Amino acid sequence: MRGDAPAPDAIVETDHGTLLALAHRRIDLADAVRSGEVAIVGDAKAVEHFLGLFTLPEPFASAA
């Protein structure tokens, strides 16, 4: 959701690329916060839960 939410559990400030990397588990949330790539206002556990909602596809198995 963009804009104001009535009562958000957390607000995440980052760029699109970092959010995608977090969702695909290429970077760790705590590391991204420490490095300043992500700022969280509110419940960090809610952000972790949100990121856990993304399922990754199975790796493509090439024909050998």
The first five atom37 places (N, CA, C, CB, O) and aatype in JSON, in Angstrom:
{
  "aatype": [12, 1, 7, 3, 0, 14, 0, 14, 3, 0, 9, 19, 6, 16, 3, 8, 7, 16, 10, 10, 0, 10, 0, 8, 1, 1, 9, 3, 10, 0, 3, 0, 19, 1, 15, 7, 6, 19, 0, 9, 19, 7, 3, 0, 11, 0, 19, 6, 8, 13, 10, 7, 10, 13, 16, 10, 14, 6, 14, 13, 0, 15, 0, 0],
  "atom_mask": [
    [1, 1, 1, 1, 1],
    [1, 1, 1, 1, 1],
    [1, 1, 1, 0, 1],
    [1, 1, 1, 1, 1],
    [1, 1, 1, 1, 1],
    [1, 1, 1, 1, 1],
    [1, 1, 1, 1, 1],
    [1, 1, 1, 1, 1],
    [1, 1, 1, 1, 1],
    [1, 1, 1, 1, 1],
    [1, 1, 1, 1, 1],
    [1, 1, 1, 1, 1],
    [1, 1, 1, 1, 1],
    [1, 1, 1, 1, 1],
    [1, 1, 1, 1, 1],
    [1, 1, 1, 1, 1],
    [1, 1, 1, 0, 1],
    [1, 1, 1, 1, 1],
    [1, 1, 1, 1, 1],
    [1, 1, 1, 1, 1],
    [1, 1, 1, 1, 1],
    [1, 1, 1, 1, 1],
    [1, 1, 1, 1, 1],
    [1, 1, 1, 1, 1],
    [1, 1, 1, 1, 1],
    [1, 1, 1, 1, 1],
    [1, 1, 1, 1, 1],
    [1, 1, 1, 1, 1],
    [1, 1, 1, 1, 1],
    [1, 1, 1, 1, 1],
    [1, 1, 1, 1, 1],
    [1, 1, 1, 1, 1],
    [1, 1, 1, 1, 1],
    [1, 1, 1, 1, 1],
    [1, 1, 1, 1, 1],
    [1, 1, 1, 0, 1],
    [1, 1, 1, 1, 1],
    [1, 1, 1, 1, 1],
    [1, 1, 1, 1, 1],
    [1, 1, 1, 1, 1],
    [1, 1, 1, 1, 1],
    [1, 1, 1, 0, 1],
    [1, 1, 1, 1, 1],
    [1, 1, 1, 1, 1],
    [1, 1, 1, 1, 1],
    [1, 1, 1, 1, 1],
    [1, 1, 1, 1, 1],
    [1, 1, 1, 1, 1],
    [1, 1, 1, 1, 1],
    [1, 1, 1, 1, 1],
    [1, 1, 1, 1, 1],
    [1, 1, 1, 0, 1],
    [1, 1, 1, 1, 1],
    [1, 1, 1, 1, 1],
    [1, 1, 1, 1, 1],
    [1, 1, 1, 1, 1],
    [1, 1, 1, 1, 1],
    [1, 1, 1, 1, 1],
    [1, 1, 1, 1, 1],
    [1, 1, 1, 1, 1],
    [1, 1, 1, 1, 1],
    [1, 1, 1, 1, 1],
    [1, 1, 1, 1, 1],
    [1, 1, 1, 1, 1]
  ],
  "atom_positions": [
    [[0.85, -1.16, 0.0], [0.0, 0.0, 0.0], [0.9, 1.22, 0.0], [-0.97, 0.0, 1.21], [1.83, 1.31, 0.79]],
    [[0.62, 2.13, -0.85], [1.34, 3.4, -0.86], [0.49, 4.43, -0.15], [1.69, 3.85, -2.3], [-0.74, 4.39, -0.2]],
    [[1.17, 5.33, 0.49], [0.44, 6.38, 1.18], [0.2, 6.0, 2.62], [0.0, 0.0, 0.0], [0.85, 5.11, 3.17]],
    [[-0.75, 6.68, 3.22], [-1.03, 6.49, 4.64], [-1.96, 5.31, 4.87], [-1.62, 7.75, 5.23], [-3.0, 5.17, 4.22]],
    [[-1.59, 4.47, 5.82], [-2.45, 3.38, 6.28], [-3.02, 3.82, 7.63], [-1.67, 2.0, 6.39], [-2.35, 4.54, 8.36]],
    [[-4.22, 3.39, 7.96], [-4.84, 3.85, 9.21], [-4.02, 3.55, 10.46], [-6.19, 3.23, 9.36], [-3.88, 4.42, 11.32]],
    [[-3.49, 2.35, 10.57], [-2.71, 1.98, 11.77], [-1.71, 0.89, 11.39], [-3.65, 1.49, 12.92], [-1.93, -0.28, 11.73]],
    [[-0.63, 1.23, 10.69], [0.31, 0.2, 10.25], [1.08, -0.4, 11.42], [1.29, 0.77, 9.24], [1.39, 0.29, 12.39]],
    [[1.39, -1.68, 11.32], [2.24, -2.33, 12.32], [3.68, -1.85, 12.18], [2.16, -3.87, 12.2], [4.42, -1.76, 13.15]],
    [[4.05, -1.56, 10.92], [5.41, -1.11, 10.66], [5.43, -0.31, 9.37], [6.39, -2.3, 10.58], [4.59, -0.49, 8.49]],
    [[6.4, 0.55, 9.27], [6.66, 1.3, 8.05], [8.08, 0.97, 7.64], [6.45, 2.86, 8.25], [9.01, 1.05, 8.44]],
    [[8.25, 0.59, 6.38], [9.55, 0.22, 5.86], [9.95, 1.25, 4.81], [9.53, -1.22, 5.26], [9.19, 1.52, 3.87]],
    [[11.12, 1.8, 4.96], [11.65, 2.72, 3.97], [12.88, 2.09, 3.34], [12.0, 4.1, 4.6], [13.87, 1.81, 4.01]],
    [[12.8, 1.87, 2.02], [13.9, 1.28, 1.26], [13.63, 1.54, -0.21], [14.05, -0.25, 1.55], [12.63, 2.16, -0.56]],
    [[14.51, 1.07, -1.06], [14.29, 1.19, -2.5], [13.76, -0.14, -3.05], [15.61, 1.59, -3.24], [13.76, -1.16, -2.35]],
    [[13.3, -0.1, -4.3], [12.71, -1.3, -4.89], [13.67, -2.48, -4.95], [12.22, -0.99, -6.29], [13.3, -3.61, -4.65]],
    [[14.91, -2.21, -5.32], [15.89, -3.28, -5.45], [16.18, -3.97, -4.13], [0.0, 0.0, 0.0], [16.32, -5.19, -4.07]],
    [[16.28, -3.19, -3.06], [16.54, -3.77, -1.75], [15.34, -4.59, -1.28], [16.87, -2.67, -0.73], [15.52, -5.67, -0.71]],
    [[14.14, -4.1, -1.51], [12.94, -4.85, -1.12], [12.89, -6.18, -1.87], [11.66, -4.02, -1.4], [12.55, -7.21, -1.29]],
    [[13.22, -6.15, -3.14], [13.23, -7.38, -3.93], [14.28, -8.35, -3.41], [13.48, -7.07, -5.41], [14.03, -9.55, -3.3]],
    [[15.47, -7.83, -3.09], [16.53, -8.68, -2.55], [16.11, -9.29, -1.21], [17.83, -7.88, -2.38], [16.43, -10.45, -0.94]],
    [[15.42, -8.54, -0.39], [14.92, -9.07, 0.88], [13.88, -10.16, 0.64], [14.31, -7.95, 1.73], [13.92, -11.21, 1.28]],
    [[12.96, -9.92, -0.27], [11.91, -10.9, -0.55], [12.47, -12.18, -1.12], [10.88, -10.31, -1.51], [11.93, -13.26, -0.88]],
    [[13.57, -12.08, -1.87], [14.19, -13.26, -2.47], [15.3, -13.82, -1.6], [14.74, -12.92, -3.84], [16.03, -14.73, -2.0]],
    [[15.41, -13.27, -0.39], [16.36, -13.73, 0.62], [17.81, -13.69, 0.15], [16.01, -15.14, 1.03], [18.63, -14.53, 0.54]],
    [[18.11, -12.7, -0.7], [19.5, -12.51, -1.13], [20.27, -11.67, -0.11], [19.55, -11.84, -2.51], [21.49, -11.73, -0.06]],
    [[19.54, -10.9, 0.71], [20.16, -10.16, 1.8], [19.32, -10.35, 3.05], [20.3, -8.64, 1.45], [18.13, -10.64, 2.98]],
    [[19.96, -10.18, 4.19], [19.31, -10.37, 5.49], [18.73, -9.03, 5.96], [20.32, -10.93, 6.53], [19.36, -7.99, 5.8]],
    [[17.54, -9.07, 6.54], [16.88, -7.85, 7.0], [17.72, -7.11, 8.03], [15.5, -8.19, 7.58], [17.89, -5.9, 7.94]],
    [[18.24, -7.82, 9.01], [19.04, -7.17, 10.06], [20.28, -6.5, 9.46], [19.46, -8.2, 11.13], [20.65, -5.4, 9.88]],
    [[20.92, -7.16, 8.5], [22.09, -6.58, 7.85], [21.7, -5.32, 7.07], [22.75, -7.61, 6.92], [22.43, -4.33, 7.09]],
    [[20.57, -5.38, 6.39], [20.11, -4.23, 5.6], [19.78, -3.04, 6.51], [18.88, -4.62, 4.77], [20.03, -1.89, 6.14]],
    [[19.22, -3.31, 7.68], [18.93, -2.24, 8.64], [20.24, -1.65, 9.15], [18.06, -2.77, 9.82], [20.4, -0.43, 9.21]],
    [[21.19, -2.52, 9.53], [22.49, -2.05, 10.04], [23.23, -1.2, 9.02], [23.35, -3.24, 10.45], [23.88, -0.21, 9.39]],
    [[23.14, -1.57, 7.75], [23.88, -0.85, 6.71], [23.17, 0.44, 6.29], [24.07, -1.75, 5.51], [23.75, 1.25, 5.57]],
    [[21.92, 0.62, 6.74], [21.18, 1.82, 6.37], [20.38, 1.68, 5.08], [0.0, 0.0, 0.0], [19.76, 2.64, 4.64]],
    [[20.4, 0.49, 4.47], [19.62, 0.26, 3.25], [18.12, 0.21, 3.53], [20.07, -1.05, 2.59], [17.3, 0.47, 2.65]],
    [[17.77, -0.13, 4.78], [16.37, -0.25, 5.2], [16.2, 0.47, 6.53], [15.94, -1.75, 5.33], [17.03, 0.37, 7.43]],
    [[15.1, 1.21, 6.63], [14.71, 1.82, 7.9], [13.33, 1.29, 8.25], [14.71, 3.39, 7.83], [12.43, 1.28, 7.41]],
    [[13.17, 0.85, 9.49], [11.89, 0.32, 9.97], [11.42, 1.17, 11.13], [12.01, -1.18, 10.39], [12.16, 1.42, 12.07]],
    [[10.17, 1.62, 11.04], [9.52, 2.3, 12.15], [8.39, 1.39, 12.59], [9.0, 3.75, 11.74], [7.49, 1.1, 11.81]],
    [[8.44, 0.95, 13.83], [7.39, 0.05, 14.33], [7.92, -1.34, 14.57], [0.0, 0.0, 0.0], [9.07, -1.52, 14.98]],
    [[7.08, -2.31, 14.32], [7.32, -3.71, 14.68], [8.18, -4.43, 13.63], [5.98, -4.44, 14.85], [7.68, -4.8, 12.57]],
    [[9.45, -4.62, 13.93], [10.36, -5.31, 13.01], [9.93, -6.76, 12.79], [11.8, -5.28, 13.55], [10.13, -7.3, 11.7]],
    [[9.33, -7.38, 13.8], [8.84, -8.77, 13.64], [7.74, -8.84, 12.59], [8.32, -9.32, 15.0], [7.64, -9.83, 11.86]],
    [[6.91, -7.8, 12.49], [5.87, -7.76, 11.47], [6.49, -7.69, 10.08], [4.92, -6.56, 11.7], [5.98, -8.28, 9.13]],
    [[7.59, -6.98, 9.95], [8.3, -6.89, 8.68], [8.89, -8.25, 8.32], [9.42, -5.81, 8.73], [8.8, -8.69, 7.18]],
    [[9.49, -8.92, 9.29], [10.03, -10.26, 9.06], [8.92, -11.21, 8.61], [10.72, -10.8, 10.33], [9.11, -12.02, 7.7]],
    [[7.77, -11.12, 9.26], [6.63, -11.96, 8.88], [6.19, -11.65, 7.45], [5.44, -11.75, 9.87], [5.94, -12.56, 6.66]],
    [[6.09, -10.37, 7.12], [5.71, -9.95, 5.77], [6.66, -10.54, 4.73], [5.7, -8.39, 5.66], [6.22, -11.1, 3.73]],
    [[7.96, -10.43, 4.97], [8.93, -10.95, 4.02], [8.85, -12.47, 3.9], [10.34, -10.55, 4.43], [9.15, -13.02, 2.85]],
    [[8.44, -13.14, 4.97], [8.27, -14.59, 4.95], [7.08, -15.05, 4.12], [0.0, 0.0, 0.0], [6.95, -16.25, 3.85]],
    [[6.21, -14.14, 3.73], [5.04, -14.5, 2.94], [5.37, -14.78, 1.48], [4.0, -13.4, 3.02], [4.58, -15.39, 0.76]],
    [[6.55, -14.34, 1.04], [6.94, -14.55, -0.34], [7.52, -15.95, -0.5], [7.97, -13.48, -0.79], [8.44, -16.33, 0.21]],
    [[6.96, -16.7, -1.44], [7.49, -18.03, -1.72], [8.35, -17.94, -2.96], [6.34, -19.08, -1.91], [8.01, -17.27, -3.94]],
    [[9.47, -18.61, -2.91], [10.38, -18.61, -4.05], [10.15, -19.83, -4.9], [11.84, -18.55, -3.58], [9.85, -20.9, -4.38]],
    [[10.28, -19.68, -6.21], [10.11, -20.85, -7.08], [11.26, -21.84, -6.88], [10.01, -20.43, -8.56], [12.36, -21.46, -6.46]],
    [[10.98, -23.08, -7.19], [12.03, -24.09, -7.12], [13.06, -23.78, -8.2], [11.43, -25.54, -7.29], [12.71, -23.29, -9.28]],
    [[14.32, -24.07, -7.93], [15.35, -23.85, -8.96], [15.05, -24.67, -10.21], [16.75, -24.22, -8.42], [14.55, -25.79, -10.13]],
    [[15.35, -24.09, -11.33], [15.14, -24.76, -12.61], [16.14, -25.91, -12.74], [15.28, -23.77, -13.79], [17.35, -25.71, -12.6]],
    [[15.63, -27.1, -13.02], [16.5, -28.26, -13.19], [16.76, -28.43, -14.69], [15.86, -29.57, -12.57], [15.85, -28.74, -15.45]],
    [[18.0, -28.23, -15.09], [18.34, -28.37, -16.51], [18.44, -29.86, -16.87], [19.67, -27.64, -16.83], [18.81, -30.7, -16.05]],
    [[18.11, -30.14, -18.11], [18.21, -31.53, -18.59], [19.69, -31.85, -18.8], [17.39, -31.73, -19.92], [20.39, -31.13, -19.51]],
    [[20.13, -32.92, -18.19], [21.56, -33.28, -18.3], [21.79, -34.38, -19.28], [22.12, -33.68, -16.96], [22.93, -34.8, -19.49]]
  ]
}
